[in-house]
Amino acid sequence: MSIGVTVELKVKDIANTIKKLKREDREELLLLLSGEAEEIKKRMEDIRAKKIKPLSRREILKDVL
């Protein structure tokens, strides 16, 4: 037996949630959505070690806005 669940989310609500994320989390989201898992791991380690700066909101959403 299986149980199905339907969740309705408004795009505006998702966008507002993304806007509230820290820079590091927004960058991780971008990399997750792009399917580059190994890049995510290395980049997040570099960000946490302060070797590189996270991307800005403008850089992340440049192709969207």
Distance bins in CASP14 RR format, pairs under 12 A and 6 or more apart:
PFRMAT RR
TARGET T0000
AUTHOR 0000-0000-0000
RMODE 2
METHOD distances of the structure
MODEL  1
7 13 0 0 0 0 0 1 0 0 0 0 0
7 14 0 0 0 0 0 1 0 0 0 0 0
8 14 0 0 0 0 0 1 0 0 0 0 0
9 15 0 0 0 0 0 1 0 0 0 0 0
9 16 0 0 0 0 0 1 0 0 0 0 0
9 17 0 0 0 0 1 0 0 0 0 0 0
9 18 0 0 0 0 0 1 0 0 0 0 0
10 16 0 0 0 0 1 0 0 0 0 0 0
10 17 0 0 0 0 0 1 0 0 0 0 0
11 17 0 0 0 0 0 1 0 0 0 0 0
11 18 0 0 0 0 0 1 0 0 0 0 0
11 64 0 0 0 0 0 1 0 0 0 0 0
12 18 0 0 0 0 0 1 0 0 0 0 0
12 19 0 0 0 0 0 1 0 0 0 0 0
13 19 0 0 0 0 0 1 0 0 0 0 0
13 20 0 0 0 0 0 1 0 0 0 0 0
14 20 0 0 0 0 0 1 0 0 0 0 0
14 21 0 0 0 0 0 1 0 0 0 0 0
14 29 0 0 0 0 0 1 0 0 0 0 0
14 33 0 0 0 0 0 1 0 0 0 0 0
15 21 0 0 0 0 0 1 0 0 0 0 0
15 26 0 0 0 0 0 1 0 0 0 0 0
15 29 0 0 0 0 0 1 0 0 0 0 0
15 57 0 0 0 0 0 1 0 0 0 0 0
15 61 0 0 0 0 1 0 0 0 0 0 0
15 64 0 0 0 0 1 0 0 0 0 0 0
15 65 0 0 0 0 0 1 0 0 0 0 0
17 25 0 0 0 0 0 1 0 0 0 0 0
17 26 0 0 0 0 0 1 0 0 0 0 0
17 29 0 0 0 0 0 1 0 0 0 0 0
18 25 0 0 0 0 1 0 0 0 0 0 0
18 26 1 0 0 1 0 0 0 0 0 0 0
18 27 0 0 0 0 0 1 0 0 0 0 0
18 28 0 0 0 0 0 1 0 0 0 0 0
18 29 1 0 0 1 0 0 0 0 0 0 0
18 30 0 0 0 0 1 0 0 0 0 0 0
18 33 0 0 0 0 0 1 0 0 0 0 0
18 57 0 0 0 0 1 0 0 0 0 0 0
18 60 0 0 0 0 1 0 0 0 0 0 0
18 61 0 0 0 0 1 0 0 0 0 0 0
18 64 0 0 0 0 0 1 0 0 0 0 0
19 25 0 0 0 0 0 1 0 0 0 0 0
19 26 0 0 0 0 1 0 0 0 0 0 0
19 29 0 0 0 0 0 1 0 0 0 0 0
19 57 1 0 0 1 0 0 0 0 0 0 0
19 60 0 0 0 0 0 1 0 0 0 0 0
19 61 0 0 0 0 1 0 0 0 0 0 0
19 65 0 0 0 0 0 1 0 0 0 0 0
20 26 0 0 0 0 1 0 0 0 0 0 0
20 29 0 0 0 0 0 1 0 0 0 0 0
20 57 0 0 0 0 0 1 0 0 0 0 0
21 27 0 0 0 0 1 0 0 0 0 0 0
21 28 0 0 0 0 1 0 0 0 0 0 0
21 29 1 0 0 1 0 0 0 0 0 0 0
21 30 0 0 0 0 0 1 0 0 0 0 0
21 54 0 0 0 0 0 1 0 0 0 0 0
21 55 0 0 0 0 0 1 0 0 0 0 0
21 57 0 0 0 0 1 0 0 0 0 0 0
21 60 0 0 0 0 1 0 0 0 0 0 0
21 61 0 0 0 0 0 1 0 0 0 0 0
22 28 0 0 0 0 1 0 0 0 0 0 0
22 29 0 0 0 0 0 1 0 0 0 0 0
22 47 0 0 0 0 0 1 0 0 0 0 0
22 54 0 0 0 0 1 0 0 0 0 0 0
22 55 0 0 0 0 0 1 0 0 0 0 0
22 57 0 0 0 0 0 1 0 0 0 0 0
23 29 0 0 0 0 0 1 0 0 0 0 0
23 30 0 0 0 0 0 1 0 0 0 0 0
23 44 0 0 0 0 0 1 0 0 0 0 0
23 47 0 0 0 0 1 0 0 0 0 0 0
23 52 0 0 0 0 0 1 0 0 0 0 0
23 53 0 0 0 0 1 0 0 0 0 0 0
23 54 1 0 1 0 0 0 0 0 0 0 0
23 55 1 0 0 1 0 0 0 0 0 0 0
23 56 1 0 0 1 0 0 0 0 0 0 0
23 57 1 0 0 1 0 0 0 0 0 0 0
23 58 0 0 0 0 0 1 0 0 0 0 0
23 59 0 0 0 0 1 0 0 0 0 0 0
23 60 0 0 0 0 1 0 0 0 0 0 0
24 30 0 0 0 0 0 1 0 0 0 0 0
24 31 0 0 0 0 0 1 0 0 0 0 0
24 40 0 0 0 0 0 1 0 0 0 0 0
24 43 0 0 0 0 1 0 0 0 0 0 0
24 44 1 0 0 1 0 0 0 0 0 0 0
24 45 0 0 0 0 0 1 0 0 0 0 0
24 46 0 0 0 0 0 1 0 0 0 0 0
24 47 1 0 1 0 0 0 0 0 0 0 0
24 48 1 0 0 1 0 0 0 0 0 0 0
24 49 0 0 0 0 0 1 0 0 0 0 0
24 50 0 0 0 0 0 1 0 0 0 0 0
24 52 0 0 0 0 0 1 0 0 0 0 0
24 53 0 0 0 0 1 0 0 0 0 0 0
24 54 1 0 1 0 0 0 0 0 0 0 0
24 55 0 0 0 0 1 0 0 0 0 0 0
24 56 0 0 0 0 0 1 0 0 0 0 0
24 60 0 0 0 0 0 1 0 0 0 0 0
25 31 0 0 0 0 0 1 0 0 0 0 0
25 32 0 0 0 0 0 1 0 0 0 0 0
25 40 0 0 0 0 0 1 0 0 0 0 0
25 44 0 0 0 0 1 0 0 0 0 0 0
25 47 0 0 0 0 0 1 0 0 0 0 0
25 54 0 0 0 0 1 0 0 0 0 0 0
25 55 0 0 0 0 0 1 0 0 0 0 0
25 57 0 0 0 0 0 1 0 0 0 0 0
25 60 0 0 0 0 0 1 0 0 0 0 0
26 32 0 0 0 0 0 1 0 0 0 0 0
26 33 0 0 0 0 0 1 0 0 0 0 0
26 47 0 0 0 0 0 1 0 0 0 0 0
26 54 1 0 0 1 0 0 0 0 0 0 0
26 55 1 0 0 1 0 0 0 0 0 0 0
26 56 0 0 0 0 1 0 0 0 0 0 0
26 57 1 0 0 1 0 0 0 0 0 0 0
26 58 0 0 0 0 0 1 0 0 0 0 0
26 59 0 0 0 0 1 0 0 0 0 0 0
26 60 1 0 1 0 0 0 0 0 0 0 0
26 61 0 0 0 0 1 0 0 0 0 0 0
27 33 0 0 0 0 0 1 0 0 0 0 0
27 34 0 0 0 0 0 1 0 0 0 0 0
27 36 0 0 0 0 0 1 0 0 0 0 0
27 39 0 0 0 0 0 1 0 0 0 0 0
27 40 0 0 0 0 1 0 0 0 0 0 0
27 43 1 0 0 1 0 0 0 0 0 0 0
27 44 1 0 0 1 0 0 0 0 0 0 0
27 46 0 0 0 0 0 1 0 0 0 0 0
27 47 1 0 0 1 0 0 0 0 0 0 0
27 48 0 0 0 0 0 1 0 0 0 0 0
27 52 0 0 0 0 1 0 0 0 0 0 0
27 53 0 0 0 0 1 0 0 0 0 0 0
27 54 1 0 1 0 0 0 0 0 0 0 0
27 55 1 0 1 0 0 0 0 0 0 0 0
27 56 0 0 0 0 1 0 0 0 0 0 0
27 57 0 0 0 0 1 0 0 0 0 0 0
27 59 0 0 0 0 1 0 0 0 0 0 0
27 60 1 0 0 1 0 0 0 0 0 0 0
27 61 0 0 0 0 0 1 0 0 0 0 0
28 34 0 0 0 0 0 1 0 0 0 0 0
28 35 0 0 0 0 0 1 0 0 0 0 0
28 36 0 0 0 0 0 1 0 0 0 0 0
28 37 0 0 0 0 0 1 0 0 0 0 0
28 39 0 0 0 0 0 1 0 0 0 0 0
28 40 1 0 0 1 0 0 0 0 0 0 0
28 41 0 0 0 0 1 0 0 0 0 0 0
28 42 0 0 0 0 0 1 0 0 0 0 0
28 43 0 0 0 0 1 0 0 0 0 0 0
28 44 1 0 1 0 0 0 0 0 0 0 0
28 45 0 0 0 0 0 1 0 0 0 0 0
28 47 0 0 0 0 1 0 0 0 0 0 0
28 48 0 0 0 0 0 1 0 0 0 0 0
28 54 0 0 0 0 1 0 0 0 0 0 0
28 55 0 0 0 0 0 1 0 0 0 0 0
28 60 0 0 0 0 0 1 0 0 0 0 0
29 35 0 0 0 0 0 1 0 0 0 0 0
29 40 0 0 0 0 1 0 0 0 0 0 0
29 44 0 0 0 0 0 1 0 0 0 0 0
29 54 0 0 0 0 0 1 0 0 0 0 0
29 55 0 0 0 0 0 1 0 0 0 0 0
29 57 0 0 0 0 0 1 0 0 0 0 0
29 60 0 0 0 0 1 0 0 0 0 0 0
29 61 0 0 0 0 0 1 0 0 0 0 0
30 36 0 0 0 0 1 0 0 0 0 0 0
30 39 0 0 0 0 0 1 0 0 0 0 0
30 40 0 0 0 0 1 0 0 0 0 0 0
30 43 0 0 0 0 1 0 0 0 0 0 0
30 44 0 0 0 0 0 1 0 0 0 0 0
30 54 0 0 0 0 1 0 0 0 0 0 0
30 55 1 0 0 1 0 0 0 0 0 0 0
30 56 0 0 0 0 0 1 0 0 0 0 0
30 57 0 0 0 0 0 1 0 0 0 0 0
30 59 0 0 0 0 1 0 0 0 0 0 0
30 60 1 0 1 0 0 0 0 0 0 0 0
30 61 0 0 0 0 1 0 0 0 0 0 0
30 62 0 0 0 0 0 1 0 0 0 0 0
30 63 0 0 0 0 0 1 0 0 0 0 0
30 64 0 0 0 0 0 1 0 0 0 0 0
31 37 1 0 0 1 0 0 0 0 0 0 0
31 38 0 0 0 0 1 0 0 0 0 0 0
31 39 1 0 1 0 0 0 0 0 0 0 0
31 40 1 0 1 0 0 0 0 0 0 0 0
31 41 0 0 0 0 1 0 0 0 0 0 0
31 42 0 0 0 0 1 0 0 0 0 0 0
31 43 1 0 0 1 0 0 0 0 0 0 0
31 44 0 0 0 0 1 0 0 0 0 0 0
31 46 0 0 0 0 0 1 0 0 0 0 0
31 47 0 0 0 0 0 1 0 0 0 0 0
31 54 0 0 0 0 0 1 0 0 0 0 0
31 55 0 0 0 0 1 0 0 0 0 0 0
31 60 0 0 0 0 1 0 0 0 0 0 0
32 38 0 0 0 0 0 1 0 0 0 0 0
32 39 0 0 0 0 0 1 0 0 0 0 0
32 40 1 0 0 1 0 0 0 0 0 0 0
32 41 0 0 0 0 0 1 0 0 0 0 0
32 43 0 0 0 0 0 1 0 0 0 0 0
32 44 0 0 0 0 0 1 0 0 0 0 0
32 60 0 0 0 0 0 1 0 0 0 0 0
33 39 0 0 0 0 0 1 0 0 0 0 0
33 40 0 0 0 0 0 1 0 0 0 0 0
33 60 0 0 0 0 0 1 0 0 0 0 0
33 61 0 0 0 0 0 1 0 0 0 0 0
33 63 0 0 0 0 0 1 0 0 0 0 0
33 64 0 0 0 0 0 1 0 0 0 0 0
34 40 0 0 0 0 1 0 0 0 0 0 0
34 43 0 0 0 0 0 1 0 0 0 0 0
34 60 0 0 0 0 0 1 0 0 0 0 0
34 63 0 0 0 0 0 1 0 0 0 0 0
35 41 0 0 0 0 0 1 0 0 0 0 0
36 42 0 0 0 0 1 0 0 0 0 0 0
36 43 0 0 0 0 1 0 0 0 0 0 0
36 44 0 0 0 0 0 1 0 0 0 0 0
37 43 0 0 0 0 0 1 0 0 0 0 0
37 44 0 0 0 0 0 1 0 0 0 0 0
38 44 0 0 0 0 0 1 0 0 0 0 0
38 45 0 0 0 0 0 1 0 0 0 0 0
39 45 0 0 0 0 0 1 0 0 0 0 0
39 46 0 0 0 0 0 1 0 0 0 0 0
39 47 0 0 0 0 0 1 0 0 0 0 0
40 46 0 0 0 0 0 1 0 0 0 0 0
40 47 0 0 0 0 0 1 0 0 0 0 0
41 47 0 0 0 0 0 1 0 0 0 0 0
41 48 0 0 0 0 0 1 0 0 0 0 0
42 48 0 0 0 0 0 1 0 0 0 0 0
42 49 0 0 0 0 0 1 0 0 0 0 0
42 51 0 0 0 0 0 1 0 0 0 0 0
42 52 0 0 0 0 0 1 0 0 0 0 0
43 49 0 0 0 0 0 1 0 0 0 0 0
43 51 0 0 0 0 1 0 0 0 0 0 0
43 52 1 0 0 1 0 0 0 0 0 0 0
43 53 0 0 0 0 0 1 0 0 0 0 0
43 54 0 0 0 0 1 0 0 0 0 0 0
43 55 0 0 0 0 1 0 0 0 0 0 0
44 51 0 0 0 0 0 1 0 0 0 0 0
44 52 0 0 0 0 0 1 0 0 0 0 0
44 54 0 0 0 0 1 0 0 0 0 0 0
45 51 0 0 0 0 1 0 0 0 0 0 0
45 52 0 0 0 0 1 0 0 0 0 0 0
46 52 1 0 1 0 0 0 0 0 0 0 0
46 53 0 0 0 0 1 0 0 0 0 0 0
46 54 0 0 0 0 1 0 0 0 0 0 0
47 53 1 0 0 1 0 0 0 0 0 0 0
47 54 1 0 1 0 0 0 0 0 0 0 0
47 55 0 0 0 0 1 0 0 0 0 0 0
48 54 0 0 0 0 0 1 0 0 0 0 0
53 59 0 0 0 0 0 1 0 0 0 0 0
54 60 0 0 0 0 1 0 0 0 0 0 0
55 61 0 0 0 0 1 0 0 0 0 0 0
55 62 0 0 0 0 1 0 0 0 0 0 0
56 62 0 0 0 0 1 0 0 0 0 0 0
57 64 0 0 0 0 0 1 0 0 0 0 0
57 65 0 0 0 0 1 0 0 0 0 0 0
58 64 0 0 0 0 0 1 0 0 0 0 0
58 65 0 0 0 0 1 0 0 0 0 0 0
59 65 0 0 0 0 0 1 0 0 0 0 0
END
